[in-house]
């Protein structure tokens, strides 16, 4: 309970401090304004359930923060460039405000807030995923111990100055991107510039991994079968943008472990899934006007994702390989020559769809998977019979003695 009050105090400090760049002298970019709005939405999604339950107020000060935050979000969205879809976004925010005012359930408010954050990111092409592989939690642990441990504890257990990062239920409400956002002083004013003002983007993402790892310090790694069944959560951008609280319990625990140990899951990530993720990031870069970054991710997706598996795919479906080769070549030429944005975006989306088909083609046939199951069953039976035989011979030898 004490940690909750500390968190409320931090939120109050955050609320009264002005957003950086609100002055006429220094106007923030659209990306920064959208990130500020997304940051407040994450606070609503995580904190509202501690303020209201069953239509009753549990904590009046915290509830007041939620109402203040939704008004601030509407102001921020109003300052963003007018695009088709912004009116619907503002309408959704109005519905969220009504849900908060009518003291709707925490689950409903959380889902609405997270859905709006996703729509905001899509509408304004907000980059919510790193463009590089994430390091282990140990990478930024020295910085955490130096700058964060005095408030949050050496193992993220919290203290009288800062909230508990080892609280799995609470941390499930944040995506890695949400944690990254709180470490950007242009987006979140809770921390002073001496804490995170000089951190690079890579360092903030790495520190977000460190913070996320505390909630799974004593959790066993999930079954590799989950990685095969839900590859989109294993790699970027899914690993960075998904909130565990929005997933079934089994996947909640898996995602929380994966994002706390990204260096251990690379071997589980299917190369074609990585290629699709990189192409999605390439589309985000291109829509934001960075054709060079989009081109680099296209080449990386080809070299690290598609090319290593091309020989296997050639055996399964030669026509699909020819189609993919033509798509890669055409998209590369279009980006170099500066083709129309409509053509390039459509080509990126079509290539992702073709890679998803290729991924399916490389899956073992159902009959073969059944064969594996029968082989495993027969092996288990043979092993069991062998053990029984060994035990019988052992007992017979003992009786003779």
KALIN-V294571 format. One line per field, one symbol per residue. psi: psi as a letter, one per 40 degrees, with the letter a starting at -180 (. if undefined). Layout:
psi: ???
This chain:
psi: ddddddddddddddddhihheeiddghiiddddddddddddddddddddedhhfeihdhdddddddddddddddddddeiihiheddddddddddddddddefiiddddddddddddddddddefhheiieiiiaidddedddddddddddeidfeeiaeeiiheegddddeehiddddddeeheedhediidededeiiddddddddddddddefdehiiihddddddgddediiedddehhdeeiiddddddddddeefdeeeddehhdddddddddddddddddeegddddddddddddddddddedddddddgdddddddddddddddddddefiidddddddddddddddddddddeiiiddddddddddddddddddddddddddddddddddd.
